[in-house]
């Protein structure tokens, strides 16, 4: 299985115009009034809803760099219990903790 970083690089290599447009969309969303830490915590919650562990690892590292505590990261993941049940929490909590500790 190809890792998140390799998959994203393949996306850039194979569809550079689409990747540029996607990156432009991401950049435009970052001007929506949320500070960097809050934005990353939102991404963590969204990705936990999806059970997307590779994205969790990336966004947890970015959240920690933006000043998020482990309790804030954990809280963003646990919040998804009310929307999607326990599956995202069970899939994402351990990789998130490992990524936080390594960041």
ChimeraX attribute file (.defattr): number of C-alpha atoms within 10 A of each C-alpha:
attribute: neighborCount
match mode: 1-to-1
recipient: residues
	/A:1	5
	/A:2	8
	/A:3	9
	/A:4	14
	/A:5	12
	/A:6	11
	/A:7	12
	/A:8	13
	/A:9	14
	/A:10	14
	/A:11	14
	/A:12	16
	/A:13	11
	/A:14	11
	/A:15	11
	/A:16	13
	/A:17	12
	/A:18	12
	/A:19	17
	/A:20	12
	/A:21	11
	/A:22	13
	/A:23	13
	/A:24	11
	/A:25	11
	/A:26	11
	/A:27	11
	/A:28	10
	/A:29	12
	/A:30	12
	/A:31	10
	/A:32	9
	/A:33	9
	/A:34	12
	/A:35	11
	/A:36	17
	/A:37	21
	/A:38	17
	/A:39	18
	/A:40	25
	/A:41	25
	/A:42	18
	/A:43	20
	/A:44	30
	/A:45	24
	/A:46	18
	/A:47	21
	/A:48	29
	/A:49	23
	/A:50	18
	/A:51	19
	/A:52	15
	/A:53	20
	/A:54	15
	/A:55	19
	/A:56	29
	/A:57	24
	/A:58	19
	/A:59	25
	/A:60	29
	/A:61	19
	/A:62	21
	/A:63	26
	/A:64	20
	/A:65	15
	/A:66	16
	/A:67	12
	/A:68	19
	/A:69	15
	/A:70	16
	/A:71	9
	/A:72	16
	/A:73	25
	/A:74	19
	/A:75	14
	/A:76	21
	/A:77	27
	/A:78	20
	/A:79	15
	/A:80	21
	/A:81	15
	/A:82	8
	/A:83	9
	/A:84	14
	/A:85	13
	/A:86	15
	/A:87	14
	/A:88	23
	/A:89	23
	/A:90	14
	/A:91	17
	/A:92	26
	/A:93	19
	/A:94	13
	/A:95	16
	/A:96	27
	/A:97	17
	/A:98	13
	/A:99	18
	/A:100	22
	/A:101	12
	/A:102	9
	/A:103	14
